[in-house]
Amino acid sequence: MFDTFDALLLARIQFAFTVSFHFLFPAITIGLASYLAVLEGLWLKTGKSVYMDLFRYWVKIFAVVFAMGVVSGIVMSYQFGTNWAVFSDKAGPIIGPLMAYEVLTAFFLEAGFLGVMLFGMNRVGKRLHFTATLMVALGTFISAFWILSVNSWMQTPTGFAINEVGQFVPAGSWLDIIFNPSFPYRLAHTMTAAYLTTAFIVGAVGAWHLLKDHETVAARKMFSMALWMAAIVAPLQIVLGDMHGLNTLEHQPVKVMAMEGHYQSHTEGAPLILFGIPNSAQGRVDYAIEIPKASSLILKHDMHAPLAGLDSVPVDERPPVAIVFWSFRVMVGLGILMAVLGLFSLWARWRGTLYTSKLLHRFALVMGPSGLIAVLAGWITTEVGRQPWTIHGLLRTAQSASPLDAPAVAASLVAFVIVYFTVFGAGVVYILKLMAKPPHSGEAGMPNIPVRSAGITPASALEGAAA
């Protein structure tokens, strides 16, 4: 079955598969942790039980998603030592400390306060519990900060030197490494994407329950809060995406060429290709639907500005154009639909039909997984667009892999596929069952969160967090 695949390709497929699974869980927990902090803060301020009802409802889902994120993340760490040992050796002096900072700051913060947040509602005071929730939310942000700094350094490496044995080592200030040229844009774009992902999941759950009973108070509240986020943040995300794209054009122009489908250079105004079929063999986009000179207008803010194409780049330094071309369009298309839903919700608010418009509710329900699909498409655009480099312009992916045999990598890949779809598939089914149940109304006092109903005992949860 794997005779036509070499070990390098199988290792790349394996890492892409595992990181794609893992990336989806933090995309939810980052936004959901902040949402839980907002809910508890509003409950403390107003005393309205609806906020605590929603906190109780979503904290169980957060616990399950967080646990799956921890487990899937551990697997990725081992792959650096097994499949990508050469990369780990060469980039370790820079990547290692940054990853250690993530563990020492973010993960310990999350693990330390997660137990209080999940199991301390009747054991600590209100303010201390709220502090724990805030610390978990802060921990998710700090974790994303360090991970994205690592990834951004691989995209736009700065502040390094190469020693006599070929290792990348710090040269000068660590701030140059941490705050590399693409990091601020990637951090803003990714964090906003995580918040939108959570907003559309929460909005879809609220829409589901409103379609059943539009008088449900908790469903109304979660739906309203989610669509306020969509209406405000989705247009902001489009602006941040444009800024990130301009930064990518400056530092990784080949990636932008693949995103735009520009096989040929344009000396006076490049077209914006909306759709088409990339044909790398012939160096063109077949059946292209394009807007003349619009790409130059977007990327250079001058419709007559020249833009270089892939014909200016050696063939062995070009990424797989078709994958980057289409993943970018999936991300952008979903971003536009998110903004449309946000505008639709504002119109419904103005007309007083936010809680009764079945069309709006069905639209929001369909858009529920859109954030997850968009972040996955964005990750594919970023990572595949960087190829053939592991560290952009300096270390090729082919030079980063361990000397493994294809059958060994294939066997572990098959095992990962079976285990992941079994374990995480069951987890997703369980989360959907939790979401299908309406939030229960309760008193405005400190609740007793039924964590055992989420399939987690205090001991097992804390052991998972400590791992």
N, C-alpha and C positions, 0 to 999 in steps of 0.2 A: 504493500500500500504506500509506503514512504520511500520507495526506491528512487523516485524522481526528486526527492527533497534532500538537500544537504543539511549538515548539522547547524550551520549558521542560520539558514532560513527557518528551520524548526525552532531554534532558540528564540528567534525574533517573534515567531507566531506564538510561542508559549508565553513570552513576556507580555506581548500585546494582549493576549487573552486574559491573563491574570490581572494586569494593571487596568484593563477596561472594566472588569468586575469591581476591582477595588475602588476605582475612581468614582463610581456611582454612589458609594456609601458616604464618603466625606461630602460629596455634593449635597446630600440631604442633611447630614448631621451638622454641618457648619451653619446652615440657615435655620434648621430646626432648634438648635441650641439657643440661638438668639431669639427665636420666636417664643420659646419657653420662658426666657428671661423677661421678655416684654409682657407676656401673659401674667406671670407672677407679680411683676412690678405694678401692673394695672390693678390686679386683685388687691395688693397691699394698699394702693392709693385710694381705690374706690370702694372696696369691700364687696363688690358685686360677684356673686357666686358663679356667674357665667364664665368669668376668666379662669377661675379655679377648675371648673368643669372641663374647660378646654385644656388646661395644664395637665390634669389627670389623664385626659384622653390621649394627648400627644406624647407625654413622657414615656408611656409604655411602648409606643412605636419607636421613639428615639432610642430606648434601651436596646431593642432588638436590632435596629439598624447599626447602632454604635458597636454592638458585639460582632456583627458580621463584618464591619469595617476593620476591626482589630484583627480578626482571624485572617481575612484576605490580605491584609498588609504584611503580616508576618511571613507569608509565603513568598512575597516579592523580595524580602530582604535576603532570603536564602539563595535566590536566583543570582544575585550579584556575586556570590561566592562560587556557585556551581557553573552557571552558563556564561557569566561575564567576568571571570576572574581577572583577565588582562585589563579590562576597563577599571575594575576595582583597584588593581595594583597601581595603574598609572594615574588615576584621578583621586585615589584614596586620600592623599595629604590635604586635598581641598574639600572633597565631598564628605569624607569621614567626620571632620569636626562640625560641619554644618548639620549633618544628620544627628550627631551627638547633642548639639544644642537643641534640636527639636525634641529629643527624648528628655533631656534634663529640664527643659522649660515647659513645653506644651504637654507632653504625655504624662509627666508626673503631676502636673496641675490638673489635668482632666481626670486621671485615675484617682487622685487624692480626694477631689471634691465630688466625683461622680457618685460614690457611695452615699455621701450626705444628701445629694440631690434626690437619689432614687429611694433611699430607705430612711431618711432622717426627718420626714415630715412631722412625725409625732415624738421625735426624740430631741430636737433642737428648736430654738426659737425661730419666729418668723423671719426676722432680719438675717440671722445666721444662715437659714436655709436659702434665702434669696441671694445671699453672698455666694453660697456654693453654686447656685444656678448661674450666677454671673461669671464665676471662675471657670465653669465648664464651657460657657460660651466664649470666654476669653481664650481658653486653652485651644479650642478648635481654630480660632483665628491665628494664634501664634503657631500652631502646627502647620497651617496652610502657608504662613509667612516663610518658614524655614524650607519647607518642601518646594515651594515655588521659587525661592531663592536658588536652591540647588538646580532645579530644572532650567531656570533662566540663565544661570551661569553656563550651563551646557549649550544653551542657544547663543549667548553673547558673552563669551569668556573674557574676563578682564582681571587685572591684579595678580597675575601669575608669572612664573618663570618655569622653564623645563630644565631639570637637573641632569647630571651626567648619565643617569640610568634611564632617562626618558620619562620621569614622573613629573606631573604638574604640581608645583609647590607654590605657596604664597610668596608674593614679592611686593613688599610695601604694606599698605593698610588692608586689613580684612574688610573694611567698609567698601573698598573698591570691588571686592569679590561678592559681598552680600548684595550691595546695591548696584549690580551691574546694569548696563544700559536698558535691557528689556524688562527688568524686574518690576519697577513701579507700574508699568502698563499691564503686565501679566497679572500682578497681584490684584489690581483694581478690577480688571476684566473678569478674572476667575472668581473673586469673592462676590461680585455682583451677580455672576451666573449662578452661584450657589444659593444666594438669597432668592433669586427668581425661580430656581428649581423648587425650593421649598414652597414659595408662594403659589406656584401652579399646582403642586400636589395638595396643599391645604385647600386651595380654591376648588379643585376637582372633588375632594371629599365633601366639602360644604355643598357643592352643586348636586352631588349624588343624593344627599339627604334632603335638600330643598326640593328636588324633583319628587321625592316621596311625600314630604310634608313641608310646605314653605313657611309654616308657622313655628318650626323648631328654632328656639332662641339661640342655642349654641351654634347650630348650622348657619344661621344668619350672621352671627358675629364672625365666625371664622371665614365665611365667604366674603364678607365686607372687608375684613382686614387684608385678606389675600389679594383682592382685586385693587385695593388702594396701593398695595405694593407693586402690582403689575402696572397700574396706570402711571405711577411715578418712576419706577426703576427701569422698566422696559425701554422707554425712550432714552434714558440715561445710558443704558447698556449699549445702545446703537452708537452714541457719541464716543463712549469709551472704546468700543470696538474699532471705530474709525481711527482714533488716536493710536491704538495698538497696531493697527495695520500700517500706519505711516511710520511708526517705529520699526516695524518689521521690514518695510521697504528700505529703510536706511541701513539696517544691519544684516538682513537676510533677504536680499532682493530676489534671489533664485526661488525662494519659497513663494514670494508674491507672484512671480512669473507663472508658477504652477497653479496657484490659486486663481489667477486671472485667465489662464489658458493661453498665455502669450508665447507662442512658439517663435514668432518672428518679431524682430525689433521694429519699432515704429518711430520714424524720424520726426513726424509732425502729427501728434495726436493719436493715441491708442484707443481702440474701441473697447467698450464694456461688453464682454460676452456674457449674456444672461444664461443661455443654455446651449448645449451642443454636445458632441461626442468627441472627446480628445483622441487624436490619432497620432501617437508618438512616432510610429514608423514613418509616416509621411510628414510629420512636423506641422500639423494643422488641427483645427477643431472642425470636424465635419458637421454639416447642418447647423451652423452657428446662427443663433439669434442674437444680434448685437446692436448696441447704440453707438454710433460713430463718435469717437473722441471723448466719450464719457469717462473712460478709465483714467485718462490723463487729467481730466477735470477733478476726479475724486482723489487720485493719488498725488497729483502735483498742484492741484487747484489752478490749473491752467490747461484749457482744452487743446492747446497747440504744443504742449510740452512733450518732448521725446521720451519714450520708454524703451528700455532694452528688453529683449526677448531671450528665450532659451537658446536661440541660435548663437548667442554670444557666450554660451557656457559649454565647456567640454561635456560630452555625452555621459561620461562616468561620474559627473558631479551634479547630474539632474535627479530630482526626486521622481517617484512614480506619479506622473501628472494626473492621470485619471482619478486616482484615489483622493488626492489633494483637491482637485477641481470640484468633485462632487461633494466631498465632506464639507468644504467651505460653503457651498450653496445650500446644503441642508441646514447648517448653522444659521446662516443669514436669513433663509426663508422662515425658519421657526422664530427667529428674533422679530421679524416683521409681523408674523401672526400674533406673537405675544403683545406687541404694541397695539395691534388692532383690537385684541380682546380688552386691553386696558382702556382704550378709547370707547369701546362699546359699553364697558361697565360705567364709565362716566356719563354717557348718554342715558343709560338706564337709571342711574341715580337721579339725574336731572328730571327724568319723567316719572320717577317714583315706582319703577318696575324692577328694581335690582333683585328683589326677593321673589318675584312672580314671573319674570320673563323666562319661559322654558327654553327659548332659543339661546339666550345667554347662558343658562345653566348647562345645556347640552354642549355648547361651544367650550365652556370651561372644563367640562368633564372630558371631552376629547383632548383638550390641551394638557391634561394632567401629567402625562409622561414627557411632554415636550421639552421641559428643562433638562431631563436626563439625557434625552436624545441629542439635544443641542450641545451639552457639555462634552458628550462623547464625540460628537462630530468635530467640535473645536479642538479636543485633544488629538484626534486623528490628523487634523489639519496641521497642528503644531508639530507633532512628532514625525509623521511621515514626510512633511514638508522639509524637515531638517536633513533627511537622508541625502547622501550616503554617510552622513557624519554622526558620530556619537557626541563628540565635542566639536561644535561647528567650525569647519575649516582647519581642524587640527588633528583629530583622531577619527578615523573611519570606523564604521560599525564592523566591517570585516576584520579590522585589526583589534577589536575589543573582546571578541568571543573567546571562551575557553576551548582548548583542544579536545573536544568531545566527539564521540562517534554518533552518527545520526540515529541508530536504533535506540541508544540510551536516552537521547533527548525525546525521541518519538514516544517511547514508553511512558516517560513522565508527563508528556503533553496529554496523552490519552487518559492517564490517571487523573490529571487536573480537570479535564473536561467532564469526566464522569462524576468526580467528587463535587466539583463546583455546581454543576447543574442539579445534582441531588440535594446537597446541603443547602445551598443558597436558594435553589428553587423552592424548597420547603419553607425557608425563611420568608421568601417573598409571598408565598401563598398565605402564610400565617399573618403577615402584615396586612394583606388585602382583607383578610377576615376581620382583623381589628378595625380597619377603616370602614368596613361595611356596617359595623354596629354604630348606632347614633350615640353621641355623648350623653351621659346620664346627668340629670340635674341633681345638685347636692346643696348642702349648706355652705355658707361663706367661711366656715371655720377651716382649720387645718385638716385636710383629708387623710385618709389612710389609703395610700396608693396600692392597688392590688398588683404588685409586681409579680407575684407567682402566677397570676393569670396570663402574664406575658411570657411564661415559660422560663423565667429567670428567678433563681433563688439568690438571696443576698450573698452567700458564700461563692457561688459559681460566678456571679457577675463581677465581684471584686477580684476573683482570681483571673478572669478574662481581662479585666482592665489592667491589672498588674503585669500581665504578660506583655 
